[in-house]
Amino acid sequence: MRAQPVARTETKTAVLPDGLRYKSKVSGSPFVATTSFGSATMSCFLCGKHRPRSMMGTKKGLGKAQAVGAPSCKELDAQLSKK
């Protein structure tokens, strides 16, 4: 018995006059680019949330140091929700 293909929502595209194609989505990143290294954000390796570098720590995972919420993701969420 063959598996049925999963139905996907079709992404509408349009062809620009110069021949390039784009998908209908907002361009750019939701994260503001900063010029200062210290105020830049990183995503947590464990939970995926973006946080300022000052709120991140490192833990060894997959053979190298990974950025994670410090002291932990749950404790950091609790601290931020109190503010």
Helices and strands as residue ranges (DSSP letters): E 13-15, E 21-23, E 41-43, E 50-52, G 53-55, E 56-61, E 64-69, H 73-82
